[in-house]
Amino acid sequence: MTQTATLPIQVETDHTLRVKIIDACGMTCTFCHNEGTPVVADNLGREIDSFVQSGRTGRISIYTGTNGAHFLPAPVSPDTGFEQALIALREALDLDELHLTGGEPTLHSGLPQLVTVARRAGFSVRMTSNGERGADLMAACAAAGLERVNFSIFGTTPEELAAVQHNRYRNLDRATRKLEALRASVDAAVAAGIGVNANIVVPDASHIPRIHRLLDEYSPRLSVRLLNSLDHGDTSIRAIEQALEERGAVPEVRHVTAGVSGARTAYRLPDGRRVFFKQIRRVRLPQTCAGCRFNNDTDCEEGFYGVRLYRDRRGTYQVGVCIQRMDLCRPLDEFLQSDLPAEIRWLREQELAELTTTTR
């Protein structure tokens, strides 16, 4: 493949807020970071310093135990408190796009109402989903203003999906039902006029056949994005590069978002379809990350990916800047009064200036 270092670069600026609206999920994927929070069902009744990565549910939160998480998340309610939190962060950080995450957002009974509140607060709204209940909700979410869904596709066959689940749930019948729900959700989103992406986390080369099947079986209207596994390092990156080479993909342009670590390279397949390889750049908050024990090329797996909003079980909104350092989360009011909003905006502006200069 053509070296991506010589590609043209398109620069945009980050204006996104991620909000974890629910912790519940019907999957038990072995590489899940769960937005940095402990799995609630496995940690109820535990003290803060005894949160566990996994328990009876079979779910996992890979950074729990090392990230200093000090609260359990609660579902977000579509009420004035949520709207006020969104408006406050929008104004403090010049945000305009909201990304709903979980857990699994389609398990939230008030999902369309959350979209309505976010739209009223001045945000465009997107969502990441494994499609568990999406078929029932897509029409209502579209009517409320949901613009796009990034569907997480962990397998294209029951065998593939079962292979990345906890041992207790590697059941082919169960995996078949999950895949049927996913396909129904994708179809419902397309029918409702919602844009659809496919996010595929690729831990290693054994997952390459899954990429090929996805491209062969799903509609070209599904934009495919290949994501390296944070927990598998270079092994994951090499697997994605191999899959792209086997597919005859040609890199065309690199998209970089100033102020956060996310970047993606667009590849063109021989049939004209485009596939995106999403990777992490080395981006750090200049003060907050400076003395962090993870701040090196090995231990810091996500860098500064953007701002995340959570609601804890006391009803307090918490703002986080790193899933590996959940001890940095602080209540919304405290965050707004701190130096962090200015630091985040400074990083965004500095990177935009630097990237714009180097790409001219």
Backbone torsions as a table, in degrees:
resi	resn	phi	psi	omega
1	MET	NA	153.3	175.1
2	THR	-60.8	140.2	178.7
3	GLN	-65.0	129.8	-177.7
4	THR	-72.7	-16.5	-179.0
5	ALA	-63.3	-23.9	-177.7
6	THR	-96.6	5.3	-176.1
7	LEU	-74.1	152.7	169.6
8	PRO	-64.9	149.3	-178.1
9	ILE	-118.0	130.4	173.6
10	GLN	-106.2	126.7	-174.5
11	VAL	-107.8	132.6	171.9
12	GLU	-130.2	171.8	-177.6
13	THR	-113.5	140.3	-179.1
14	ASP	-75.5	128.7	174.2
15	HIS	-137.0	34.1	-170.4
16	THR	-107.9	141.7	172.0
17	LEU	-119.9	129.5	174.5
18	ARG	-97.8	136.4	178.0
19	VAL	-130.8	125.4	178.3
20	LYS	-84.3	107.7	-172.4
21	ILE	-91.3	-16.5	-179.0
22	ILE	-161.5	151.3	179.0
23	ASP	-98.2	-25.3	-175.7
24	ALA	-60.3	145.0	176.9
25	CYS	-157.7	143.3	179.5
26	GLY	-94.0	3.2	176.1
27	MET	-102.0	160.5	176.6
28	THR	-131.0	47.1	-175.3
29	CYS	-60.3	135.8	-171.1
30	THR	-76.8	-7.2	-178.0
31	PHE	-115.5	16.3	-171.8
32	CYS	-74.2	132.9	174.2
33	HIS	-95.4	-9.3	173.5
34	ASN	51.9	36.3	-179.1
35	GLU	55.4	25.9	174.4
36	GLY	88.7	-14.5	-175.9
37	THR	-90.7	154.2	173.6
38	PRO	-65.0	156.8	172.7
39	VAL	-72.1	119.0	-172.1
40	VAL	-58.7	-49.7	-174.2
41	ALA	-60.7	-25.2	-179.7
42	ASP	-90.8	-5.6	-173.3
43	ASN	-127.6	5.2	176.3
44	LEU	-60.4	132.7	179.5
45	GLY	85.5	-6.7	178.9
46	ARG	-87.0	149.9	172.8
47	GLU	-74.4	157.3	-176.2
48	ILE	-54.5	-42.7	-174.9
49	ASP	-81.4	6.8	178.9
50	SER	-124.3	17.9	175.6
51	PHE	-58.6	142.3	-177.8
52	VAL	-114.4	152.5	178.3
53	GLN	-63.9	-41.4	-175.7
54	SER	-150.1	163.0	-178.3
55	GLY	-158.0	-141.9	-172.4
56	ARG	-64.8	-25.2	-177.1
57	THR	-73.1	-22.0	-174.6
58	GLY	86.8	-10.3	177.4
59	ARG	-76.1	164.2	-178.7
60	ILE	-139.1	149.6	168.9
61	SER	-128.8	102.3	-161.9
62	ILE	-63.5	-22.5	-177.9
63	TYR	-97.8	-9.4	179.1
64	THR	-61.4	135.2	-176.9
65	GLY	106.1	-23.8	178.6
66	THR	-125.2	-11.5	-172.6
67	ASN	-99.5	2.4	175.4
68	GLY	70.5	25.0	178.7
69	ALA	-57.1	133.8	-175.2
70	HIS	-125.2	17.4	174.6
71	PHE	-155.7	158.5	171.1
72	LEU	-101.3	137.3	-177.8
73	PRO	-77.4	154.4	176.0
74	ALA	-125.5	157.9	176.6
75	PRO	-58.9	143.5	175.7
76	VAL	-83.4	135.6	179.8
77	SER	-98.2	141.7	179.4
78	PRO	-79.7	67.2	-174.1
79	ASP	-126.6	-174.4	-177.5
80	THR	-66.0	-30.7	178.1
81	GLY	-61.9	-42.8	177.4
82	PHE	-64.7	-45.7	-179.5
83	GLU	-61.2	-42.6	180.0
84	GLN	-65.6	-37.8	177.1
85	ALA	-63.5	-42.5	179.2
86	LEU	-63.6	-44.9	-178.8
87	ILE	-63.5	-42.3	-179.8
88	ALA	-61.1	-43.6	179.2
89	LEU	-72.8	-35.2	176.3
90	ARG	-58.5	-45.2	-177.0
91	GLU	-73.5	-36.3	-177.5
92	ALA	-72.6	-30.9	-172.8
93	LEU	-121.5	6.1	-179.9
94	ASP	56.1	56.6	-178.0
95	LEU	-101.1	152.2	177.9
96	ASP	-146.9	1.2	179.1
97	GLU	-129.1	129.6	179.5
98	LEU	-110.8	135.7	-179.8
99	HIS	-120.5	114.5	-177.7
100	LEU	-85.0	128.3	-179.1
101	THR	-132.4	-177.2	177.7
102	GLY	-147.6	-143.3	16.3
103	GLY	38.7	-158.5	179.8
104	GLU	-115.7	110.1	-174.5
105	PRO	-58.3	-31.4	-176.7
106	THR	-72.4	-6.3	173.9
107	LEU	-85.5	-5.2	177.7
108	HIS	-81.2	120.7	-175.0
109	SER	-66.4	-21.0	-178.9
110	GLY	-107.9	28.4	-175.4
111	LEU	-56.6	-49.7	179.4
112	PRO	-60.3	-35.3	179.6
113	GLN	-68.1	-35.6	175.8
114	LEU	-63.0	-40.1	177.0
115	VAL	-62.1	-43.4	179.0
116	THR	-59.5	-45.6	179.7
117	VAL	-62.3	-43.7	-179.4
118	ALA	-63.7	-40.8	177.4
119	ARG	-63.4	-41.4	179.3
120	ARG	-64.5	-29.2	179.4
121	ALA	-82.2	0.1	174.1
122	GLY	98.5	19.4	-177.8
123	PHE	-110.6	144.4	159.4
124	SER	-79.1	154.4	-170.5
125	VAL	-129.3	131.5	174.0
126	ARG	-129.7	172.4	-175.0
127	MET	-152.9	147.2	169.2
128	THR	-106.6	132.6	-173.1
129	SER	-150.0	148.0	169.9
130	ASN	-94.2	1.0	171.8
131	GLY	83.6	17.8	-173.1
132	GLU	-58.8	-44.6	179.9
133	ARG	-125.3	18.0	-173.6
134	GLY	-62.4	-33.6	-177.8
135	ALA	-59.7	-30.7	-179.0
136	ASP	-81.1	-17.7	-168.3
137	LEU	-116.7	-15.5	-170.7
138	MET	-62.1	-40.7	-179.2
139	ALA	-62.7	-44.6	179.5
140	ALA	-67.4	-38.3	178.1
141	CYS	-66.7	-38.8	176.9
142	ALA	-62.9	-43.0	179.0
143	ALA	-62.9	-32.2	179.6
144	ALA	-78.0	-18.2	176.6
145	GLY	119.3	11.2	176.5
146	LEU	-66.2	129.1	-173.1
147	GLU	-97.7	-35.6	-172.9
148	ARG	-154.0	147.5	174.4
149	VAL	-124.1	128.7	170.8
150	ASN	-93.6	103.2	-179.2
151	PHE	-82.4	124.5	176.5
152	SER	-83.9	116.4	-175.6
153	ILE	-112.4	103.7	-173.9
154	PHE	-94.1	-3.4	177.7
155	GLY	-173.1	147.5	176.5
156	THR	-105.1	-10.3	174.2
157	THR	-129.2	158.8	176.7
158	PRO	-56.7	-36.9	179.9
159	GLU	-63.8	-43.0	179.6
160	GLU	-64.7	-45.4	-178.8
161	LEU	-65.7	-43.6	-179.7
162	ALA	-61.7	-32.5	-175.7
163	ALA	-65.7	-24.0	-178.6
164	VAL	-104.5	15.1	176.5
165	GLN	-102.1	163.5	175.8
166	HIS	-55.9	146.9	-176.5
167	ASN	-49.8	-37.7	-176.1
168	ARG	-67.9	-20.2	-174.8
169	TYR	-116.3	21.3	177.1
170	ARG	-84.3	64.1	-175.8
171	ASN	-112.0	124.8	-174.1
172	LEU	-67.3	-36.1	177.8
173	ASP	-64.2	-43.8	178.3
174	ARG	-62.4	-44.8	179.3
175	ALA	-62.8	-37.6	177.7
176	THR	-61.1	-44.3	179.2
177	ARG	-63.4	-38.7	179.3
178	LYS	-65.2	-40.5	179.9
179	LEU	-68.7	-37.5	176.9
180	GLU	-64.0	-39.6	177.7
181	ALA	-65.2	-39.1	178.6
182	LEU	-62.9	-48.9	-179.6
183	ARG	-61.1	-40.2	178.7
184	ALA	-64.4	-36.6	178.5
185	SER	-68.0	-42.9	177.7
186	VAL	-60.7	-46.8	179.8
187	ASP	-61.6	-40.9	-179.6
188	ALA	-66.8	-38.1	178.5
189	ALA	-65.2	-45.0	178.9
190	VAL	-62.1	-44.2	-179.6
191	ALA	-62.9	-31.2	-178.8
192	ALA	-85.3	-2.3	178.7
193	GLY	84.3	15.1	177.3
194	ILE	-86.2	136.5	175.4
195	GLY	-67.6	146.8	-177.3
196	VAL	-130.8	133.8	171.3
197	ASN	-118.8	156.6	171.5
198	ALA	-114.8	118.6	174.5
199	ASN	-97.6	123.6	179.8
200	ILE	-122.3	113.2	172.3
201	VAL	-81.2	128.1	-174.1
202	VAL	-117.7	94.3	-177.5
203	PRO	-65.8	-40.5	-175.8
204	ASP	-160.1	-177.6	-173.3
205	ALA	-65.8	-19.8	178.8
206	SER	-66.4	-13.8	-179.3
207	HIS	-95.1	-0.5	-179.0
208	ILE	-60.0	-43.1	177.9
209	PRO	-56.5	-31.6	178.5
210	ARG	-62.9	-39.5	178.3
211	ILE	-62.3	-47.2	-178.6
212	HIS	-62.9	-42.9	-179.9
213	ARG	-64.9	-39.3	179.5
214	LEU	-60.8	-45.7	-179.2
215	LEU	-67.2	-31.2	-178.5
216	ASP	-80.2	-33.2	-169.2
217	GLU	-99.7	-28.7	-176.8
218	TYR	-92.8	154.9	-178.5
219	SER	-60.5	143.0	174.0
220	PRO	-58.8	-15.8	176.6
221	ARG	-68.9	-13.8	177.4
222	LEU	-89.6	109.0	-179.8
223	SER	-77.3	121.4	-172.8
224	VAL	-94.9	130.2	177.8
225	ARG	-125.7	122.2	-179.4
226	LEU	-94.2	124.9	-177.0
227	LEU	-115.0	130.9	174.5
228	ASN	-74.4	145.9	179.2
229	SER	-77.5	123.8	179.5
230	LEU	-61.6	-27.4	-175.6
231	ASP	-86.9	-4.9	-175.4
232	HIS	-119.9	-0.9	170.8
233	GLY	56.3	-136.1	-175.0
234	ASP	-65.5	-26.6	178.5
235	THR	-59.5	-40.6	179.1
236	SER	-68.1	-44.3	-178.7
237	ILE	-61.9	-43.6	179.7
238	ARG	-63.2	-36.5	179.5
239	ALA	-64.9	-42.1	178.7
240	ILE	-64.6	-44.0	178.5
241	GLU	-61.2	-39.0	178.0
242	GLN	-64.7	-43.2	179.9
243	ALA	-62.2	-42.7	179.4
244	LEU	-64.4	-39.9	178.8
245	GLU	-65.7	-42.9	178.6
246	GLU	-61.9	-28.6	-177.6
247	ARG	-85.4	-7.2	-177.3
248	GLY	74.0	27.9	-176.5
249	ALA	-75.7	140.7	-179.9
250	VAL	-117.2	123.1	179.4
251	PRO	-68.8	139.2	-176.9
252	GLU	-117.2	-45.2	-175.6
253	VAL	-155.5	149.2	176.9
254	ARG	-108.9	127.6	178.3
255	HIS	-101.8	124.8	-178.4
256	VAL	-122.9	134.6	179.2
257	THR	-106.3	114.5	-178.2
258	ALA	-65.5	130.2	174.6
259	GLY	100.6	-7.1	176.3
260	VAL	-143.0	166.8	-172.1
261	SER	-83.3	-13.8	-177.4
262	GLY	-70.6	135.5	175.6
263	ALA	-149.0	158.7	179.1
264	ARG	-147.3	147.9	176.8
265	THR	-111.4	130.0	178.8
266	ALA	-90.0	130.3	177.3
267	TYR	-116.4	144.6	175.3
268	ARG	-105.5	128.3	176.2
269	LEU	-85.6	162.7	-179.4
270	PRO	-55.4	-28.6	179.9
271	ASP	-86.8	5.1	178.1
272	GLY	94.7	-12.4	179.5
273	ARG	-69.4	148.9	179.2
274	ARG	-108.5	140.7	177.2
275	VAL	-126.8	144.3	-177.4
276	PHE	-115.9	136.5	174.9
277	PHE	-106.8	110.3	-177.1
278	LYS	-95.2	128.1	-177.9
279	GLN	-133.2	172.2	-179.6
280	ILE	-104.8	127.6	172.3
281	ARG	-89.1	163.1	178.0
282	ARG	-85.2	88.0	-179.5
283	VAL	-120.4	130.8	-178.8
284	ARG	-132.4	148.6	168.9
285	LEU	-73.0	128.6	-169.0
286	PRO	-61.0	-38.8	179.2
287	GLN	-95.2	-50.0	-173.7
288	THR	-61.2	-38.8	-176.1
289	CYS	-89.0	-11.2	-169.9
290	ALA	-56.9	-47.0	-176.3
291	GLY	-100.4	13.8	-176.2
292	CYS	-69.7	139.3	-179.8
293	ARG	-66.5	-19.3	179.0
294	PHE	-92.3	-2.3	-171.8
295	ASN	-77.5	72.6	173.6
296	ASN	-150.4	176.5	-173.9
297	ASP	-77.1	-4.8	-178.4
298	THR	-105.4	-48.0	-169.8
299	ASP	-88.0	-29.4	180.0
300	CYS	-83.3	107.0	-170.8
301	GLU	-93.9	-24.0	-177.0
302	GLU	-117.7	-20.3	-174.4
303	GLY	65.0	-158.5	175.4
304	PHE	-87.8	107.0	-173.7
305	TYR	-95.9	-11.3	-178.6
306	GLY	131.1	-176.9	-176.0
307	VAL	-94.7	138.4	179.3
308	ARG	-122.0	141.5	178.5
309	LEU	-114.7	135.0	178.9
310	TYR	-131.5	159.6	169.5
311	ARG	-120.0	124.4	-178.7
312	ASP	-87.8	177.1	-172.6
313	ARG	-74.6	-7.0	172.0
314	ARG	-91.1	-4.7	-179.1
315	GLY	92.1	5.8	-180.0
316	THR	-87.8	134.9	174.3
317	TYR	-81.4	130.8	-179.8
318	GLN	-115.0	141.8	179.8
319	VAL	-115.5	128.3	-179.1
320	GLY	-120.6	156.8	179.4
321	VAL	-126.1	1.1	-178.6
322	CYS	-164.1	126.9	-179.8
323	ILE	-78.1	-15.4	174.3
324	GLN	-89.0	-11.5	178.9
325	ARG	-132.0	68.0	179.2
326	MET	-69.6	-13.0	173.8
327	ASP	-66.2	-15.0	176.7
328	LEU	-81.0	-11.8	176.7
329	CYS	-61.2	141.8	177.2
330	ARG	-144.1	155.6	177.8
331	PRO	-54.9	149.2	-174.7
332	LEU	-51.8	-50.3	-178.0
333	ASP	-59.6	-41.2	179.2
334	GLU	-66.7	-40.1	177.1
335	PHE	-60.2	-46.5	-177.3
336	LEU	-63.7	-30.3	-178.7
337	GLN	-88.0	-6.1	-177.4
338	SER	-86.7	-177.3	177.1
339	ASP	-84.0	-5.7	-174.3
340	LEU	-62.6	-45.5	179.1
341	PRO	-56.4	-42.2	178.9
342	ALA	-66.6	-38.3	179.3
343	GLU	-65.0	-41.3	179.5
344	ILE	-65.5	-44.0	179.3
345	ARG	-66.4	-38.8	178.8
346	TRP	-62.5	-44.8	179.3
347	LEU	-59.8	-44.2	-179.8
348	ARG	-60.0	-47.9	-178.2
349	GLU	-67.6	-39.9	179.9
350	GLN	-64.5	-45.8	179.9
351	GLU	-65.2	-40.2	179.2
352	LEU	-59.8	-44.5	178.9
353	ALA	-62.5	-44.3	-178.1
354	GLU	-68.2	-45.4	-178.3
355	LEU	-67.3	-38.9	178.9
356	THR	-64.4	-37.9	179.0
357	THR	-67.0	-44.0	-176.2
358	THR	-75.1	-17.1	-178.3
359	THR	-100.3	1.7	178.9
360	ARG	-72.9	NA	NA
